[in-house]
Amino acid sequence: KLLAMVVQHWALILGCWQYPERSLVKAAQVVREHAADLASARGQCERLSEVLTSIQQVLRRTARMNSRKTHPNTYQRLLALAADPLQA
């Protein structure tokens, strides 16, 4: 389990850490959905690279945070503060 968590963390850092509007919970779900592909690529550098590239592409298209009006998420609040610093 620890090895799986390290691989998941590594994939999240590579795939979506630089995009603040990404949901890490949804991104972790994407990585878990590709766990079988990751396991089958064990020991095959070329195949592992293909699987990680595929995961990154899925993370770019998906794993976005849902906007909420009533209870905005932290990203929405920080974005609002950056747009209007007097709102604090």
N, C-alpha and C positions, 0 to 999 in steps of 0.2 A: 504494500500500500504506500509505503514511503517513497519508493521509486516512482510509482504512478503520480504521486503528488509533485515530485520534483519535475517530472516531464510535463505535467499540466502547468505548473508555475512557469517553466521555461517557455512553453508554447504561448502562454498569456503575455509574457513580457515581450516576446518577439512579434506576436500577432496583433495586440491591441493596446499595449501599455501607453503608446504615444498618442492614442485617441481618447481624450477625456470623456467623450460622449458615449463610450462603450460601457456596457454593463458587464462587470467581471463575472457575475453569476451566470449570465447567459453565455458568456465566452467559455466559462468552465464547462458548461453543459455541452457546447460544441466539441470541446476537446474530449469529453467523456464519450460522446457519440462516435468519435473516431478512434476509440481505445483499441478496438479489434484490429484496425488497420495499423496502428502503431505497434501493437504486439506482433503482428505478422511481419513487420518490417525489421524486427530485431535482428541485428547482425548483418543487415544489408544496407550499406550506406546510401546507395543510390535510391532504393525504395523508400528509406526513411526520409530522405530529402524530398521526394515526391509527396509523401503523406504530409509532412510539415508544411510544404508549399500549399497543398490543398486546404489544410486547416487555416492557414493565413488568409487565403482567398475567401473562405467561408466567413471568417471573422470580419473581414472588410465589408462584406455584404450584409451581415447580420449582426446580432449581439448589440443592438443599439438600445439605449435606455428609452423607456416610454415616458413621454411628457405627461406631467400631472398638474392639474390646475389647483385642486384643493390642497394637496400635500406635496409641494414640489420636491424633487429629489435634490441632493446636495449639489450636483452639477448645475441644475437649473438655478439654484440660489446663488452659486458663485458666478455664473454667467450674468445674472441680473445685477449683482454687485459690480461687476466689471463694466457693465453698460451704464449704470447709474450709481456712482459711488456715494451720492448723498442719500441713497435709500437706506443705508445702514442705520 
